[in-house]
Amino acid sequence: MVEQKKLTIWTRNFICTTLANMMLCLGHFAVNPLVVSYAKSMNASESLTGFLAGMFFGVALAMRPISGPMITKMDKRKLLFAVFVLGAIANLGYALFPTIPAFVVFRFVNGAQYSFVGSLVMTLVADSLPPEKMGTGLGVYGVGGAIGMSIAPAIGNWIVKNSGGYDLTSSYRPVFLYSMTIMLLALIPCIISTPDKKTTEKAEVGVWYKNIFTMKCLPVAIVMLFLIIAYSSYNNYMVEFAKQMNIENVSLFFTVLAFALMLTRPLLGPLMDKIGGRKVMLPMMGIFAASFVITGTSKTLIQLLVAAVVIAIGYGAAQPSLQAAALRAVPVAKRGVASNTIYIGMDLGFFLSPLISAFLAERTGSYGTMYSLTSLFVVASMVILFFLWDRMKPVV
């Protein structure tokens, strides 16, 4: 009797790619929250600072028709190496050329890098996982991102405050150099990972325009669009909500959320693998919807911290489960297209979220009401998922 090989997520490529993603987040999220304040230090107008903050995701979205086909047709390991080099160049440009025109140029370069790196890393992670462990692996992979998102903003702020620059603008240079260094260090796991496997001939994946978007993953793209519109409202308006409600120490909300995400993502991923995606996602998305009602009616910090834990349980389970379902719904050779499709929805969500949240807050005059109404986006995503789930039957 032949002994069956034990399935595991802990392969060399999974570990290397997860480490590279965590390092990406440690660099990216140290810089990105400082874009507006850095632009203002160079006397940029309010409209220009808003443009610089939003163009990042606009460029990333515009580049998807290029990044999707390249991820599908090129050696993904070599492409990841090139993408981290591009990120290092962008941050070096920020550091060496502290002018608005140069910042616009290198912000474009950074946006182009972002259009590749998310879907590329997700595809590499999926390629390193057995299909039966996809939910588990993506949950663990998400922990690296959560770690980066939780501590990187604090690292960036600390570097700026303690840089001792001769003026405000020069105080930001060390944080750009820090991010550049992190991008270069991320090349190490790229180098030691095993070469990309040739799973198909180029002719089999079709012409380039067939590798931008796949209708098979349209339900996930739409659901992620709505979920990101909702989730981003916490990053965009939680501080303003706390001010309106006279709640102090709101930074604890983000700390609790980050640590709760680190715990829930690896714990809930195996549940999806065991009982199925829809049975996990719909209840977890219901919990995520409830988090907005809890937030919108909160009057104390304790209530907000409870909301943070509820967010982590709901969103922390729904996101990797959705990603796993999309990646299992396409052939291995089309995983880059599936990842690109997911990120098209996410990019649109990041772009639209500030506009929608601002509209709701302005019309209602209350950030609390805005949060309560935002739950409707999650409810809409549950309805879409319920009716379109059968379009995503696993093929791997």
matplotlib code that plots the C-alpha trace (Angstrom):
import matplotlib.pyplot as plt

x = [0.0, 1.5, 1.6, -0.2, 1.9, 0.9, -0.4, 1.3, 1.4, 4.9, 6.9, 9.9, 8.0, 5.1, 7.5, 9.6, 6.6, 4.8, 8.0, 8.4, 4.8, 5.3, 8.4, 6.4, 3.8, 6.4, 7.8, 4.6, 2.5, 5.3, 5.2, 1.7, 0.0, 2.5, 1.8, -0.6, 1.6, 4.7, 3.0, 1.8, 5.4, 6.2, 3.4, 1.1, -2.5, -5.4, -6.6, -3.1, -2.6, -5.9, -4.8, -1.5, -3.2, -5.7, -3.5, -1.7, -4.8, -5.8, -2.5, -2.7, -6.1, -5.1, -2.1, -4.2, -4.6, -0.8, 0.0, -2.5, -1.2, 2.4, 1.8, 0.2, 2.8, 6.1, 8.2, 6.6, 9.7, 11.7, 8.8, 8.5, 12.3, 11.8, 8.8, 10.7, 13.5, 10.9, 9.6, 13.1, 13.6, 10.4, 11.4, 14.9, 13.3, 11.2, 14.3, 16.6, 14.2, 12.0, 9.9, 6.2, 6.9, 9.4, 7.0, 4.2, 6.6, 7.8, 4.3, 3.3, 6.2, 5.0, 1.5, 2.8, 4.7, 1.5, -0.5, 1.8, 2.8, -0.5, -1.9, 1.6, 2.3, -1.2, -0.6, 2.7, 1.3, -1.6, 0.9, 2.8, -0.3, -2.2, -5.8, -7.2, -5.2, -5.9, -8.0, -5.5, -2.5, -4.1, -5.2, -1.6, -0.3, -2.6, -1.0, 2.2, 0.2, -1.6, 1.7, 3.1, -0.1, -0.2, 3.4, 4.6, 2.6, 4.1, 7.6, 7.1, 5.8, 8.7, 11.3, 9.9, 9.7, 13.2, 15.0, 16.3, 16.0, 17.1, 13.5, 10.1, 10.5, 13.9, 12.5, 10.7, 13.9, 14.9, 11.5, 11.8, 15.3, 14.0, 11.3, 13.8, 16.0, 13.1, 12.3, 15.9, 15.9, 12.7, 14.9, 16.5, 13.4, 12.7, 16.2, 16.1, 12.6, 12.5, 12.1, 8.6, 7.1, 6.0, 2.4, 1.3, 2.5, 1.8, -0.6, -2.8, -3.5, -4.6, -3.8, -3.0, -6.5, -7.9, -5.6, -6.8, -10.1, -12.0, -15.8, -15.4, -14.2, -16.6, -18.6, -15.5, -14.4, -17.9, -18.0, -14.5, -15.4, -18.3, -16.2, -13.3, -15.7, -16.9, -13.6, -11.7, -14.2, -12.6, -9.1, -10.5, -12.9, -12.4, -10.3, -13.0, -15.8, -13.9, -13.5, -17.2, -18.0, -15.3, -13.7, -9.9, -7.1, -8.8, -5.4, -6.1, -8.9, -6.4, -4.0, -6.8, -8.0, -4.5, -3.8, -7.3, -6.7, -3.5, -5.4, -8.5, -7.0, -5.0, -7.7, -10.6, -8.8, -8.8, -12.6, -13.2, -11.1, -13.1, -16.7, -16.7, -16.4, -20.0, -20.8, -18.0, -18.2, -21.9, -22.0, -18.7, -19.9, -23.0, -20.8, -18.8, -22.0, -22.9, -19.6, -20.7, -23.9, -21.8, -19.3, -22.1, -23.8, -20.6, -20.2, -17.2, -13.7, -14.7, -17.5, -15.2, -12.7, -15.5, -16.3, -12.6, -12.7, -16.0, -14.5, -11.5, -13.7, -15.9, -13.6, -10.6, -12.4, -14.3, -11.3, -9.0, -12.0, -13.1, -9.5, -9.2, -12.6, -11.6, -8.2, -9.6, -12.3, -9.7, -7.0, -3.6, -2.3, -5.1, -4.4, -2.7, -5.8, -8.0, -5.7, -5.8, -9.6, -9.8, -7.5, -9.5, -12.5, -10.2, -8.7, -12.1, -13.1, -10.1, -10.7, -14.5, -14.6, -13.4, -15.9, -18.9, -18.0, -17.7, -21.0, -22.8, -21.2, -22.1, -25.7, -26.4, -24.2, -23.1, -20.1, -22.1, -25.0, -22.5, -21.0, -24.5, -25.5, -22.2, -23.4, -25.7, -22.7, -21.8, -25.4, -25.4, -22.2, -23.9, -26.8, -24.5, -22.4, -25.5, -26.9, -23.6, -21.6, -22.4, -20.4, -17.2, -17.2, -13.6, -11.6, -8.5]
y = [0.0, 3.3, 5.9, 9.1, 12.2, 14.7, 18.0, 21.0, 24.8, 25.1, 24.9, 27.0, 29.2, 29.8, 30.9, 33.1, 34.8, 35.4, 37.0, 39.1, 40.3, 41.2, 43.2, 44.9, 46.0, 47.1, 49.5, 50.5, 51.3, 53.3, 55.7, 55.7, 57.3, 60.2, 61.2, 64.0, 65.5, 65.2, 67.0, 69.7, 70.2, 71.1, 73.7, 71.6, 72.8, 70.8, 69.8, 68.6, 66.6, 64.9, 64.1, 62.7, 60.5, 59.2, 58.8, 55.8, 53.6, 55.3, 54.4, 50.9, 50.4, 51.8, 49.4, 46.3, 45.6, 45.4, 43.7, 40.8, 39.5, 39.9, 37.9, 35.1, 34.9, 35.8, 34.1, 35.2, 34.8, 37.1, 39.5, 39.8, 40.6, 43.4, 44.7, 45.1, 46.8, 49.2, 49.9, 50.7, 53.1, 54.9, 55.4, 56.5, 59.0, 60.3, 60.7, 62.4, 64.7, 66.6, 68.6, 68.3, 67.4, 64.7, 63.4, 63.1, 61.1, 58.7, 58.4, 57.1, 54.6, 53.5, 53.0, 51.0, 48.8, 48.3, 47.2, 44.2, 43.3, 42.4, 40.1, 38.7, 37.7, 36.3, 34.1, 32.9, 32.0, 30.1, 28.2, 27.1, 25.7, 22.4, 23.2, 21.5, 23.9, 27.1, 28.8, 27.9, 29.1, 32.4, 33.0, 32.6, 34.7, 37.5, 37.5, 38.9, 41.8, 42.4, 42.6, 45.1, 47.2, 47.3, 48.4, 50.1, 53.4, 53.8, 53.1, 55.8, 58.4, 57.6, 58.0, 61.4, 62.7, 61.6, 62.3, 65.8, 67.2, 70.7, 71.5, 69.7, 68.3, 66.8, 65.0, 62.6, 61.5, 58.9, 57.1, 56.9, 55.4, 53.0, 51.8, 51.5, 49.3, 47.1, 46.7, 45.7, 43.2, 41.7, 40.6, 37.9, 35.7, 36.3, 35.0, 31.9, 30.8, 28.0, 28.9, 29.5, 26.3, 26.3, 25.1, 25.9, 27.1, 30.7, 29.7, 27.9, 31.0, 33.0, 36.5, 39.3, 40.8, 37.5, 37.7, 40.9, 39.8, 36.6, 36.4, 33.3, 35.6, 38.5, 37.6, 37.9, 41.2, 42.7, 41.5, 42.7, 46.1, 46.5, 45.0, 47.4, 50.4, 49.5, 48.5, 51.5, 53.8, 52.7, 53.9, 57.1, 58.4, 56.6, 59.5, 62.1, 59.9, 59.7, 63.5, 64.0, 61.6, 63.0, 59.5, 59.7, 57.3, 56.0, 54.7, 51.7, 50.8, 50.2, 48.3, 46.0, 45.5, 44.6, 42.1, 40.6, 40.1, 38.3, 35.8, 35.3, 34.9, 31.7, 30.3, 30.7, 29.7, 25.9, 26.2, 27.2, 24.3, 21.9, 22.9, 25.0, 28.7, 29.8, 28.3, 30.3, 33.5, 34.4, 34.2, 36.0, 38.8, 39.1, 39.6, 42.2, 44.1, 44.1, 45.7, 48.9, 49.2, 48.6, 51.3, 53.8, 53.5, 53.5, 56.3, 54.9, 53.6, 50.2, 49.9, 50.8, 48.1, 45.5, 46.7, 46.2, 42.6, 42.0, 43.5, 41.2, 38.1, 39.1, 40.7, 38.6, 35.4, 36.7, 38.2, 35.1, 32.8, 34.9, 34.9, 31.1, 30.6, 32.7, 31.1, 27.6, 28.5, 28.8, 26.5, 26.9, 28.8, 31.4, 32.2, 35.5, 36.5, 35.6, 37.6, 40.6, 40.4, 40.5, 43.5, 45.4, 45.2, 46.2, 49.1, 50.5, 50.0, 52.0, 54.7, 55.1, 54.6, 58.1, 59.7, 57.6, 58.0, 61.7, 61.9, 59.9, 61.9, 65.2, 64.3, 62.9, 65.2, 62.3, 59.9, 57.5, 57.4, 57.1, 53.9, 52.4, 53.0, 51.5, 48.1, 48.1, 47.6, 44.5, 43.3, 43.9, 41.8, 38.9, 39.0, 39.0, 36.1, 34.1, 34.2, 34.1, 31.6, 28.6, 30.4, 29.7, 25.9, 24.8, 23.4, 22.6]
z = [0.0, -1.1, 1.7, 0.7, 0.8, 3.4, 2.0, 3.5, 2.7, 4.0, 0.8, -0.1, -2.6, -0.2, 2.6, 0.3, -1.4, 2.0, 3.4, 0.2, 0.6, 4.3, 3.4, 0.6, 3.2, 5.7, 3.0, 1.2, 4.3, 5.9, 2.9, 1.6, 4.7, 4.5, 0.9, 1.7, 4.4, 2.3, -0.6, 1.7, 3.0, -0.6, -0.6, -2.8, -3.0, -1.5, -5.0, -6.0, -2.7, -3.4, -6.9, -5.7, -3.1, -5.6, -8.7, -7.2, -7.5, -10.7, -12.3, -10.9, -12.4, -15.8, -15.9, -15.3, -19.1, -19.2, -15.9, -16.3, -19.6, -18.5, -15.3, -17.3, -20.1, -18.4, -15.8, -12.6, -10.4, -12.7, -13.0, -9.1, -9.0, -11.5, -9.7, -6.4, -8.2, -9.7, -6.1, -4.9, -7.9, -7.0, -3.4, -4.3, -6.7, -3.8, -1.7, -4.2, -6.0, -3.5, -6.0, -7.0, -10.7, -9.7, -7.1, -9.7, -12.0, -9.3, -7.9, -11.4, -11.2, -7.8, -9.1, -12.0, -9.5, -7.4, -10.5, -10.7, -7.2, -5.6, -8.2, -9.0, -5.3, -4.9, -8.1, -6.9, -3.5, -5.2, -7.4, -4.3, -2.6, -3.0, -4.1, -0.9, 1.2, -0.7, 2.0, 4.7, 2.7, 1.7, 5.3, 6.5, 3.6, 4.7, 8.1, 6.6, 5.1, 8.4, 10.2, 7.7, 7.8, 11.6, 12.3, 9.1, 9.5, 13.0, 11.7, 9.0, 11.4, 13.9, 11.2, 10.1, 13.6, 14.5, 11.2, 12.3, 8.7, 8.1, 6.9, 6.9, 3.4, 4.1, 7.2, 4.8, 3.0, 5.5, 5.3, 1.6, 1.9, 4.5, 2.1, -0.7, 1.5, 2.4, -1.3, -2.0, 0.9, -0.5, -3.5, -1.3, -0.9, -4.7, -5.5, -3.3, -4.4, -7.0, -10.7, -12.1, -13.5, -17.1, -16.8, -20.3, -23.7, -24.5, -27.2, -24.7, -22.6, -25.6, -27.0, -24.6, -24.3, -23.1, -20.1, -18.6, -17.1, -16.7, -16.5, -14.3, -11.5, -12.1, -9.0, -6.8, -8.5, -7.8, -4.3, -3.5, -5.0, -2.5, 0.4, -0.2, -0.5, 2.9, 4.5, 3.3, 5.1, 8.4, 7.2, 5.6, 8.3, 11.6, 13.0, 12.0, 13.4, 16.7, 16.8, 16.1, 19.0, 21.3, 21.6, 22.4, 21.7, 18.5, 17.3, 19.5, 17.1, 14.3, 16.7, 17.9, 14.3, 13.0, 15.8, 15.5, 11.7, 12.5, 14.6, 12.6, 9.1, 9.8, 12.0, 9.6, 6.4, 7.3, 8.0, 4.4, 3.1, 5.3, 4.9, 1.6, 0.7, 0.6, 4.0, 5.5, 3.5, 3.8, 7.6, 7.9, 5.5, 7.7, 10.7, 8.7, 7.8, 11.5, 12.3, 10.6, 12.7, 15.8, 14.7, 13.7, 17.0, 19.1, 21.8, 23.6, 22.8, 24.2, 21.7, 18.9, 20.0, 20.0, 16.5, 15.5, 16.6, 14.7, 11.6, 11.8, 12.2, 9.2, 6.8, 7.9, 6.9, 3.8, 1.9, 1.8, 1.2, -1.8, -3.2, -2.8, -4.5, -7.5, -7.9, -7.7, -10.3, -13.1, -14.6, -13.1, -16.2, -15.7, -12.1, -13.1, -14.9, -11.9, -9.6, -12.0, -12.1, -8.3, -8.1, -10.7, -8.3, -5.4, -7.2, -8.1, -4.5, -3.1, -5.7, -5.1, -1.3, -0.2, -2.7, -1.5, 2.2, 1.8, -0.1, 2.7, 5.5, 3.8, 3.1, 6.6, 8.6, 10.7, 10.4, 12.5, 10.1, 7.2, 8.8, 9.4, 5.8, 4.6, 5.8, 2.8, 0.5, 2.4, 2.3, -1.5, -1.9, 0.0, -2.4, -5.4, -4.0, -3.2, -6.7, -8.7, -6.6, -8.9, -11.7, -9.7, -9.5, -8.8, -11.7, -9.6]

ax = plt.figure().add_subplot(projection="3d")
ax.plot(x, y, z, "-o")
ax.set_aspect("equal")
plt.show()
